[in-house]
Amino acid sequence: MAVADVFDIEKKKVSQIELNDAIFGVQPNEVVIYDVVKMQLAARRSGTAATKTRSDVNGGGKKPWRQKGTGRARVGTIRSPLWRGGGIVFGPHPRDYSYNVPKKIRKQALISALSMKLKQDKILIIKDFPMEEISTRKFKNVVDLFELKKALLVLDTENEKLQKSSRNMKNVKVIKTEGINVYDILNHEHLVLLEPSVKKIEGALLA
């Protein structure tokens, strides 16, 4: 098993932790990572783009001119798609872009993303992150101490003070272990795990 150092918020090494090779030591599968990230991004699409067809455009109830005898092409409505101001042919309509990939594939992709971060030496494990009060300044001091440019912090339990302290930092995202996902892991340079969250993640992925 791989062994990782555990630090406190003062960047002092306090212990070490064993990481399960079945979660943090596999060969990353880029194909399943791509499939899951594509699924996540598709689910985020609003799908609200809409255009009006000839039946939706106002006006056009009266036939512009008689059918025969004028020398002009026959036309039934000024809202024909051929006319300026008419309806749109084959335009977008509200739809749901989301779809699912098998649970087994999603789990495999998450394991691959975690293993990839460990191989890149981009995983930081902190024993605890105590916050006596809501303070963005104190939170930023810890982030700057570890030189984290863009980080995903994973908590094992709800921590309102810590979560609110991080809200104004655009380069840091705080989530709970239940919400860890492939896109967020890859979208942040560093993955910061509280020590209890490591076992919680391993337990969920090995279940």
VENDAHU-V12073 format. One record per pair of residues at least 6 apart in sequence whose C-alpha atoms are under 8 Angstrom apart, sorted by sequence separation. I is the first residue (numbers start at 1). J is the second residue. D is the distance in whole Angstrom. If there is no record, write none. Layout:
i: {I;I}
j: {J;J}
d: {D;D}
//
This chain:
i: {7;8;68;79;80;81;117;166;167;185;6;7;67;79;80;81;166;5;6;7;66;67;78;79;81;166;5;6;5;6;65;5;6;64;163;4;5;63;64;3;4;63;64;3;4;62;63;64;3;4;62;63;2;3;61;1;2;60;1;2;60;158;1;2;59;60;153;155;157;1;59;151;152;153;154;155;156;157;177;58;150;151;152;153;154;155;156;2;57;149;150;151;152;153;154;155;2;139;152;154;177;1;177;54;54;135;139;140;154;54;134;139;53;133;134;136;57;132;136;140;57;131;134;135;136;56;131;134;136;54;55;130;136;152;53;54;129;136;152;53;54;52;53;52;53;152;51;151;152;154;53;150;151;152;153;154;155;156;52;150;151;152;153;154;155;51;149;150;151;152;153;154;156;50;51;149;151;153;156;50;51;148;155;49;50;154;49;50;156;48;49;47;48;47;48;47;47;46;47;45;43;45;43;44;42;43;42;43;42;40;39;39;39;39;36;129;35;124;126;128;122;123;124;125;126;127;128;122;123;124;125;126;127;36;113;122;123;124;125;126;127;36;123;125;110;114;110;113;32;36;109;113;117;32;117;32;33;32;33;29;33;29;33;28;30;28;29;28;26;27;28;26;24;28;23;24;27;28;22;23;26;27;24;25;23;24;23;24;25;24;111;107;14;9;6;7;8;9;6;7;8;9;5;6;7;8;9;4;6;8;10;9;11;10;11;40;37;36;37;33;19;23;20;23;6}
j: {13;14;74;85;86;87;123;172;173;191;13;14;74;86;87;88;173;13;14;15;74;75;86;87;89;174;14;15;15;16;75;16;17;75;174;16;17;75;76;16;17;76;77;17;18;76;77;78;18;19;77;78;18;19;77;18;19;77;19;20;78;176;20;21;78;79;172;174;176;21;79;171;172;173;174;175;176;177;197;79;171;172;173;174;175;176;177;24;79;171;172;173;174;175;176;177;25;162;175;177;200;25;201;79;80;161;165;166;180;81;161;166;81;161;162;164;86;161;165;169;87;161;164;165;166;87;162;165;167;86;87;162;168;184;86;87;162;169;185;87;88;87;88;88;89;188;88;188;189;191;91;188;189;190;191;192;193;194;91;189;190;191;192;193;194;91;189;190;191;192;193;194;196;91;92;190;192;194;197;92;93;190;197;92;93;197;93;94;200;93;94;93;94;94;95;95;96;96;97;97;96;98;97;98;97;98;98;99;99;98;98;99;100;101;101;194;101;190;192;194;189;190;191;192;193;194;195;190;191;192;193;194;195;105;182;191;192;193;194;195;196;106;193;195;181;185;182;185;105;109;182;186;190;106;191;108;109;109;110;108;112;109;113;109;112;111;112;112;111;112;113;112;111;115;111;112;115;116;111;112;115;116;114;115;114;115;115;116;118;118;205;205;127;126;124;125;126;127;125;126;127;128;125;126;127;128;129;125;127;129;142;142;145;145;146;183;182;182;183;182;198;202;202;205;195}
d: {4;7;7;7;5;5;6;7;8;7;6;5;5;4;6;6;7;7;6;7;8;7;7;6;6;7;8;5;6;5;8;4;7;7;6;6;6;7;7;7;5;5;6;6;6;8;5;7;5;7;7;8;6;6;7;6;5;5;6;7;5;7;6;7;8;5;7;7;6;5;7;6;6;6;6;6;6;8;6;8;5;5;5;5;5;5;6;8;7;7;6;7;6;6;5;6;7;8;8;6;7;8;6;6;6;8;6;8;7;7;5;7;8;6;7;8;7;8;4;8;6;6;6;5;6;7;6;5;8;6;7;8;7;7;8;4;8;8;7;4;7;6;5;6;7;6;7;5;8;8;8;5;6;6;6;6;7;7;8;5;5;5;5;5;6;6;7;6;6;6;6;6;6;7;6;8;7;8;4;5;6;7;6;6;4;7;6;6;7;7;6;8;5;5;7;5;6;8;7;7;8;8;6;8;6;4;5;7;8;8;7;6;7;7;7;8;8;7;7;6;7;6;6;6;6;6;7;5;5;5;5;5;5;8;6;6;6;6;6;6;8;6;7;6;6;8;5;7;6;7;7;7;8;8;7;7;5;5;8;8;7;7;7;8;8;8;6;4;8;7;7;7;7;6;5;8;7;6;8;8;6;8;6;5;7;4;7;8;8;7;8;7;8;7;8;6;6;8;5;5;5;7;7;5;6;6;6;8;6;8;7;6;7;8;7;7;7;7;6;7;8;7;7;7;7}
//
